[in-house]
């Protein structure tokens, strides 16, 4: 009797499992139909856009931001918002590629954090071009060699990437997006930790792991290279007996290097912000940021205070301000400010017009949807 009851319970569980799998199959069939329907509608959108204008902007960051924010707001789980956004980014990327496959330049080679940020923003259905320098990415966008470019602009530990900031002064490109990426450094190599005599990594990565390196690899030579991916590539091409690299998990996979130690960054909140470069900036999404550059007469007392007062009078929040030498005169500086709001918001239009009127130089660097996830 006991064996029969046990058999009945096993059969019942088996039937329940089959029923659940059948429901999943039905949902998969619905997903397949809906995904293809979405793709077909995207094709139709492309046809309408081409009929209206020869100069078509297929990638619309503000439209994508609106879609993702609406879905995140409606998300009841169990999928987390991070997972939902990642899945939707890939769907949008694949659908957009049916209209036009974007070309995007990033700071290479494969396996850099800029590479990871680019995939996070644009998904996998784009043509990626690895550039050797930040300046090269700016030139690629300006010359129409690519549709967009991605460069790092600041790190929560290392601070501002001044090469990117300085390039914004002269470029004809606009900032049309931002990407925020959590940074986790791995120590990669084929040798044991105690055997490591050389550590390769980008200068900022070495800085961000300085405490861990002092504690665990004190005495090892630290060698700065152009990127963490290059560090992984160097170690992968060595005999591997006494050298390691600071790089990402993805770089470890690309260059087939084992992880010697995980998450060696000194700050658990280590984060890098990247900007997306394009030849125009998007329209308002409802939750935007703007970046401006301005210079002030250096012989006028209270000029900066007055400029910031204009923002306060128009209820505009400033999330960051940075000064850089203008290179046009001794003790002459340019100010780079991140403002909450779009350049076409009425209050922003008034404020920027007044700041421009009282500045020796003024440039709107771009407006873009604020990064949510």
TAMOGI-V320885 format. One record per helix or strand. SS is the DSSP state (~ for helix, > for strand). FROM is the first residue (numbers start at 1). TO is the last residue. If there is no record, write none. Layout:
[[SS/FROM/TO] [SS/FROM/TO]]
This chain:
[[~/2/52] [~/61/74] [~/81/99] [>/103/107] [~/113/122] [>/127/131] [~/134/142] [>/148/155] [>/159/160] [~/162/170] [>/174/182] [>/186/188] [~/193/195] [>/198/202] [~/203/208] [~/210/216] [>/221/225] [~/228/237] [>/243/247] [~/249/254] [>/259/261] [>/271/278] [>/288/295] [~/303/313] [>/318/325] [>/333/340] [~/346/357] [>/361/369]]
